[in-house]
């Protein structure tokens, strides 16, 4: 400051007024920054954070996005492991295609439809999308994009949310495995991720009509039990009903098992998903705030563990054998169940949520089989049914007294489920009438790897019965 004043004094008289104005502007900027800093410190209480909160939060956001990206590898290996070896290439191709197409469609349309920022075509209900543009315009290295609560840049926000978007279509991929045509499924993926997912998600995360639920307290879905998982699960249910079961799966009252060809691969997939879920839920804190971040990591881990134990014990007790696939889906059920409420429940509450989720997925898988609804990987039960449970659990186990009610939560998740089911049934139904969505019986028997891709995953090791 003294240097600036000294420089002004030494100037010719004609230039002094302009220089004084420059000094005044600089002083004003310093005062503004000081006021902003003091406001930030005051909001933190007696002790200020001992690190650059913005930089650390932004770094955590992109790390969390990368962890969610790893979940797509988890989905790919889980689905491949739980299906027959003759369909492995098809499973892997679909999962690769989903993340590629999902990122592109979300950038070109979905993100700005998902988060309309008040620019609704139908208020609180539907917004048009558009390409993302320069998301650093509101502050690429300041709190200008979202303030202290949404502590990231615009591009950080986009890439984290984009990794979520493709998950919905990945859920459907597992449910329709081993009999769906590739091209119509990929067309469906583009429409689901590009249009339906951001549309439904805007009702909640885009500050749409769900903000009025629970007496104005809003719909509680912390990281997406409803708007990601239940959405994907009920979209999958619609597609499975239109597609029909795999040939020979149900003969009269007999249910024929199609064992997964690679359980080590399936187990790796679930452990990768569990790892990625720490980014899925932890990143949804939307900053590196240490209090909620530690709680969310803890509740996420405990619910997953409880879900795995619950499903394993039930399978051991009722089926007389500890079923690995049930235990794996139990872990995922616990994760889906805690996703809506990880930031508002206690550790003991998260364990109960996981235990109940493990039981729900066990009985749901058995029930769907009895109804002849063929889901090779249990995606409808894990994501759809347990997604509903996670939303209800947010009201039942909330320790913050935030005013969430079972009725309000059910209204929100029912709206998501109905929209996902209806959209998928209509779009997949049109594709079925237009180009067909199911491979021929010969292609199904031979395997989609040969029929759709002309390539085998295990050309020298495939069992003769599958060749």
C-alpha positions in Angstrom: 0.0 0.0 0.0 2.8 2.4 0.9 4.5 1.7 -2.4 1.3 2.6 -4.3 1.0 5.9 -2.4 4.7 6.8 -3.0 4.3 6.1 -6.7 1.3 8.5 -6.9 3.2 11.3 -5.1 6.1 11.1 -7.6 3.8 11.5 -10.6 3.3 14.7 -12.6 0.3 16.6 -11.4 -1.7 15.9 -14.6 -1.6 12.2 -14.0 -2.4 12.3 -10.2 -6.2 12.0 -10.5 -6.0 8.9 -12.7 -3.4 7.3 -10.5 -5.5 8.1 -7.4 -8.5 6.3 -9.0 -6.3 3.3 -9.7 -5.1 3.2 -6.1 -8.7 3.5 -4.9 -9.8 0.6 -7.1 -7.0 -1.6 -5.8 -7.8 -0.7 -2.2 -11.4 -1.5 -2.9 -10.5 -4.9 -4.3 -8.3 -5.7 -1.3 -11.2 -4.7 1.0 -13.6 -6.9 -0.9 -11.3 -9.9 -0.7 -10.6 -9.2 3.0 -14.4 -9.0 3.7 -15.0 -12.3 1.8 -12.2 -14.0 3.7 -13.5 -12.7 7.1 -17.0 -13.9 6.2 -15.6 -17.3 5.3 -13.7 -17.5 8.6 -16.7 -16.3 10.6 -18.8 -19.0 9.1 -16.3 -21.6 10.3 -16.6 -20.6 14.0 -13.8 -20.1 16.4 -11.2 -22.1 14.4 -10.6 -21.5 10.7 -9.6 -24.3 8.3 -5.9 -24.9 8.2 -5.7 -25.5 4.5 -6.9 -24.0 1.2 -10.4 -25.3 1.3 -11.3 -24.6 -2.3 -8.2 -26.3 -3.8 -8.5 -29.4 -1.6 -12.3 -29.6 -2.3 -11.8 -29.4 -6.0 -9.0 -32.0 -5.9 -11.3 -34.3 -3.9 -14.1 -33.8 -6.4 -12.1 -34.9 -9.4 -10.6 -37.8 -7.4 -14.2 -38.9 -6.5 -15.2 -38.6 -10.2 -12.3 -40.9 -11.1 -13.5 -43.3 -8.5 -17.0 -43.3 -9.9 -15.4 -43.9 -13.4 -13.8 -47.1 -11.9 -17.3 -48.3 -11.1 -17.9 -48.8 -14.8 -15.0 -51.3 -14.7 -16.7 -52.9 -11.7 -20.1 -53.2 -13.5 -18.4 -54.6 -16.6 -16.5 -57.4 -14.6 -19.5 -58.1 -12.4 -21.9 -58.6 -15.4 -19.3 -60.6 -17.3 -18.6 -62.9 -14.4 -22.3 -63.5 -13.6 -23.2 -64.5 -17.2 -22.1 -67.2 -19.6 -18.7 -67.0 -21.2 -20.1 -67.0 -24.7 -21.5 -63.5 -24.1 -18.5 -61.9 -22.4 -17.4 -59.7 -25.4 -20.9 -58.4 -25.7 -21.1 -57.4 -22.0 -17.7 -55.7 -22.2 -18.5 -53.8 -25.4 -21.8 -52.5 -24.0 -20.2 -51.2 -20.9 -17.4 -49.5 -22.8 -20.0 -48.0 -25.2 -22.2 -46.8 -22.3 -19.5 -44.7 -20.7 -18.4 -43.3 -24.1 -21.9 -42.4 -25.3 -23.0 -41.3 -21.9 -20.2 -38.8 -21.4 -20.9 -37.3 -24.9 -24.7 -37.0 -24.6 -24.5 -35.6 -21.1 -22.1 -32.9 -22.3 -24.1 -32.1 -25.4 -27.5 -32.0 -23.8 -27.9 -33.6 -20.4 -26.0 -31.4 -17.9 -27.8 -28.2 -18.7 -31.1 -30.0 -18.6 -30.2 -31.7 -15.3 -29.3 -28.3 -13.7 -31.5 -25.7 -15.4 -30.4 -22.9 -13.0 -34.0 -21.6 -13.0 -34.3 -21.7 -16.8 -37.2 -24.1 -17.1 -39.4 -24.8 -20.1 -42.0 -26.1 -17.7 -41.4 -24.6 -14.3 -39.9 -27.2 -11.9 -40.6 -30.0 -14.3 -38.7 -29.9 -17.6 -35.8 -27.9 -19.0 -34.2 -28.0 -22.4 -30.6 -29.1 -22.6 -27.7 -27.5 -24.5 -23.9 -28.0 -24.9 -22.0 -27.3 -21.7 -19.9 -24.3 -22.9 -17.4 -22.6 -20.7 -18.2 -23.8 -17.2 -15.3 -21.7 -15.8 -17.0 -18.5 -16.7 -18.3 -18.0 -13.2 -14.9 -18.5 -11.6 -12.4 -21.2 -12.5 -10.2 -20.6 -9.5 -12.6 -18.9 -7.0 -15.8 -19.7 -5.0 -17.7 -18.0 -7.8 -19.3 -21.1 -9.2 -21.1 -22.5 -6.2 -19.8 -20.8 -3.0 -18.5 -22.7 0.0 -21.2 -25.5 -0.1 -20.7 -26.4 -3.7 -17.0 -26.0 -3.5 -15.7 -26.8 -7.0 -15.4 -25.3 -10.5 -18.1 -25.7 -13.1 -16.0 -28.3 -14.9 -15.5 -30.2 -11.7 -19.2 -30.3 -11.2 -19.8 -31.5 -14.7 -17.3 -34.4 -14.7 -18.5 -35.7 -11.4 -22.2 -35.6 -12.4 -21.4 -37.1 -15.9 -19.9 -40.2 -14.3 -23.2 -40.7 -12.5 -25.3 -40.3 -15.6 -24.0 -43.3 -17.5 -24.6 -45.6 -14.4 -28.3 -45.6 -15.1 -27.8 -47.3 -18.5 -25.2 -49.7 -17.1 -27.8 -51.0 -14.6 -30.1 -51.8 -17.6 -27.2 -53.5 -19.4 -26.9 -56.2 -16.8 -30.6 -56.9 -16.6 -31.0 -57.5 -20.4 -27.8 -59.4 -20.8 -27.4 -62.5 -23.0 -30.4 -61.8 -25.4 -30.6 -58.1 -26.4 -29.4 -56.8 -29.7 -26.5 -54.4 -29.5 -27.7 -51.6 -31.8 -31.1 -51.0 -30.4 -29.7 -51.2 -26.9 -27.1 -48.5 -27.7 -29.8 -46.3 -29.2 -31.8 -46.7 -26.0 -28.7 -45.9 -23.9 -28.3 -42.5 -25.7 -31.9 -41.6 -25.1 -32.0 -42.8 -21.5 -28.8 -40.9 -20.5 -29.2 -37.9 -22.7 -32.9 -37.2 -22.1 -34.7 -39.2 -19.4 -32.0 -39.3 -16.7 -31.3 -35.5 -16.6 -35.0 -34.8 -16.9 -36.0 -36.9 -13.9 -32.9 -35.8 -12.0 -33.7 -32.1 -12.4 -36.8 -32.6 -10.3 -34.5 -33.2 -7.3 -31.0 -32.0 -7.9 -32.0 -29.3 -10.3 -34.2 -27.7 -7.7 -37.4 -28.8 -9.4 -40.8 -29.7 -8.0 -39.5 -32.2 -5.4 -38.2 -29.3 -3.3 -41.8 -28.9 -2.1 -42.0 -32.4 -0.6 -41.8 -33.3 3.1 -43.5 -30.1 4.1 -41.1 -27.9 2.1 -38.0 -29.6 3.5 -37.4 -31.2 0.1 -36.9 -34.7 -1.1 -33.9 -36.5 0.6 -31.8 -38.4 -1.8 -28.2 -37.6 -0.9 -26.3 -39.4 -3.7 -29.0 -41.1 -5.8 -30.8 -44.1 -4.3 -33.8 -42.9 -6.3 -32.6 -40.6 -9.2 -29.7 -42.9 -10.1 -30.4 -46.4 -8.8 -34.2 -46.8 -8.6 -34.3 -44.9 -12.0 -32.0 -47.5 -13.6 -33.7 -50.4 -11.8 -37.2 -49.6 -13.0 -35.9 -48.7 -16.5 -34.4 -52.2 -16.5 -37.7 -53.7 -15.4 -39.5 -52.2 -18.4 -36.9 -53.5 -20.8 -36.8 -57.0 -19.3 -40.6 -57.3 -19.6 -40.5 -56.3 -23.2 -37.5 -58.5 -24.0 -38.6 -61.7 -22.2 -36.5 -64.3 -20.4 -33.6 -66.2 -21.9 -34.5 -69.3 -23.8 -34.9 -72.3 -21.5 -34.7 -70.2 -18.3 -38.3 -71.1 -17.3 -39.9 -74.4 -18.3 -43.3 -74.8 -16.7 -42.7 -74.3 -13.0 -39.1 -75.2 -13.3 -36.4 -72.5 -13.0 -33.2 -73.4 -14.8 -30.0 -71.9 -13.4 -27.5 -70.3 -15.8 -24.4 -70.1 -13.5 -22.0 -67.3 -14.0 -18.9 -68.4 -15.8 -16.3 -66.5 -13.7 -17.0 -65.9 -10.1 -13.6 -64.4 -9.4 -14.3 -61.8 -12.0 -17.7 -61.1 -10.5 -16.1 -60.7 -7.0 -13.5 -58.3 -8.3 -16.4 -56.4 -9.9 -18.2 -56.0 -6.6 -15.1 -55.0 -4.7 -14.3 -52.4 -7.4 -17.9 -51.1 -7.1 -17.5 -50.9 -3.3 -14.3 -48.9 -3.7 -15.9 -46.6 -6.3 -18.9 -46.0 -4.0 -16.6 -44.1 -1.6 -16.3 -41.6 -4.5 -20.0 -41.9 -5.4 -21.2 -41.1 -1.9 -18.1 -39.2 -0.6 -18.0 -36.9 -3.6 -21.6 -36.0 -3.1 -20.6 -34.0 0.0 -19.6 -31.6 -2.8 -16.6 -30.3 -0.8 -13.8 -31.6 1.4 -15.6 -30.6 4.6 -14.0 -33.1 7.0 -17.0 -33.7 9.3 -19.6 -35.0 6.7 -16.9 -36.6 4.6 -15.7 -38.9 7.4 -19.3 -39.8 8.3 -20.3 -40.6 4.8 -17.2 -42.9 4.3 -18.1 -44.7 7.5 -21.8 -45.2 6.9 -21.1 -46.3 3.3 -18.6 -49.0 4.4 -20.8 -50.3 7.3 -23.9 -50.6 5.2 -22.1 -52.5 2.5 -20.6 -54.9 5.0 -23.9 -55.5 6.7 -25.7 -56.1 3.4 -23.2 -58.7 2.4 -23.5 -60.5 5.8 -27.3 -60.4 5.7 -27.7 -61.8 2.2 -25.0 -64.5 2.9 -26.6 -65.7 6.2 -30.1 -65.8 4.6 -28.8 -67.9 1.6 -27.0 -70.2 3.9 -30.1 -70.6 6.1 -32.7 -71.0 3.5 -30.9 -72.4 0.5 -28.6 -74.5 2.7 -25.5 -73.2 1.0 -23.7 -69.8 1.3 -24.3 -68.4 -2.2 -21.5 -66.2 -3.3 -23.6 -64.3 -5.9 -26.2 -63.5 -3.2 -23.5 -62.2 -0.9 -22.1 -60.1 -3.6 -25.5 -58.6 -4.4 -26.0 -58.1 -0.7 -23.0 -55.8 -0.6 -24.4 -53.8 -3.5 -27.8 -53.7 -1.9 -26.3 -52.2 1.3 -24.5 -49.6 -0.9 -27.7 -48.7 -2.7 -29.6 -48.5 0.5 -27.2 -46.1 2.2 -26.8 -43.9 -0.9 -29.8 -41.7 -0.2 -29.0 -41.1 3.5 -25.3 -41.6 4.2 -24.9 -38.0 5.6 -27.9 -38.1 8.0 -27.8 -41.5 9.7 -25.7 -42.8 12.6 -23.2 -45.7 12.2 -25.6 -48.0 13.9 -28.4 -46.8 11.7 -26.3 -47.6 8.6 -25.7 -51.1 9.8 -29.4 -51.6 10.2 -30.1 -50.2 6.7 -27.5 -52.6 5.2 -28.9 -55.6 7.1 -32.4 -54.9 5.8 -31.2 -54.2 2.3 -29.4 -57.6 2.2 -32.6 -59.3 3.2 -34.6 -57.3 0.7 -32.4 -58.2 -2.2 -32.3 -61.9 -1.3 -36.1 -62.2 -1.3 -36.5 -59.9 -4.3 -34.3 -62.0 -6.5 -36.2 -65.2 -5.6 -39.6 -63.4 -6.1 -38.7 -62.1 -9.6 -37.5 -65.6 -10.6 -40.9 -67.0 -9.5 -42.6 -64.3 -11.5 -40.5 -65.4 -14.5 -38.8 -62.0 -14.7 -35.3 -62.9 -15.9 -32.6 -60.7 -14.6 -29.2 -62.4 -15.0 -27.3 -60.2 -12.5 -30.1 -59.1 -10.1 -29.9 -55.5 -11.2 -33.7 -54.8 -10.7 -33.6 -56.1 -7.2 -30.3 -54.4 -6.2 -30.9 -51.0 -7.7 -34.7 -50.8 -8.2 -36.1 -52.4 -5.0 -33.2 -51.5 -2.7 -33.2 -48.0 -4.2 -36.8 -47.6 -2.9 -35.7 -48.9 0.5 -32.8 -46.4 0.7 -35.3 -43.5 0.2 -37.7 -44.7 2.9 -34.7 -45.4 5.2 -33.8 -41.7 4.9 -37.0 -40.8 6.8 -36.8 -43.8 9.2 -33.1 -43.4 10.3 -32.5 -39.6 10.1 -30.8 -38.4 13.2 -30.7 -34.7 12.1 -34.5 -34.1 12.6 -34.7 -32.6 9.1 -38.4 -33.3 8.7 -38.3 -36.0 6.1 -41.4 -38.2 6.1 -42.1 -41.7 4.8 -45.0 -40.4 2.7 -43.0 -37.5 1.2 -40.1 -39.9 0.4 -42.4 -42.4 -1.2 -44.0 -39.8 -3.4 -40.6 -38.8 -4.7 -39.3 -42.3 -5.4 -42.6 -43.4 -6.9 -42.5 -40.4 -9.4 -38.9 -41.4 -10.4 -39.9 -45.1 -10.7 -43.0 -44.4 -12.8 -41.2 -42.0 -15.1 -38.2 -44.3 -15.7 -40.5 -47.3 -16.3 -42.8 -45.4 -18.6 -40.0 -43.8 -20.7 -38.2 -47.0 -21.1 -41.3 -49.1 -21.9 -42.3 -46.6 -24.6 -38.8 -46.1 -26.1 -37.7 -49.7 -25.9 -41.2 -50.7 -27.2 -40.8 -48.5 -30.3 -37.3 -49.9 -30.9 -38.8 -53.4 -30.6 -41.5 -52.7 -33.2 -39.0 -50.9 -35.5 -35.9 -53.0 -35.5 -36.4 -55.8 -33.0 -34.6 -55.8 -29.6 -33.9 -59.5 -29.3 -31.4 -61.8 -31.1 -32.6 -64.9 -32.8 -32.7 -68.2 -30.9 -29.7 -69.5 -32.9 -27.6 -66.4 -32.0 -28.6 -66.7 -28.4 -27.6 -70.4 -28.3 -24.3 -69.7 -30.1 -23.6 -66.7 -28.0 -23.7 -62.9 -28.7 -20.0 -62.7 -28.9 -20.1 -64.6 -32.2 -23.4 -63.3 -33.5 -22.9 -59.6 -32.7 -19.2 -59.2 -32.7 -17.6 -62.2 -34.5 -15.2 -62.5 -31.6 -14.7 -64.9 -28.7 -13.5 -63.8 -25.2 -11.9 -67.2 -24.6 -11.3 -68.8 -28.0 -9.1 -71.6 -26.5 -10.9 -72.2 -23.2 -14.6 -71.9 -23.8 -16.6 -75.0 -22.6 -17.7 -77.3 -25.4 -21.3 -77.1 -24.2 -21.3 -73.3 -25.0 -19.5 -73.5 -28.4 
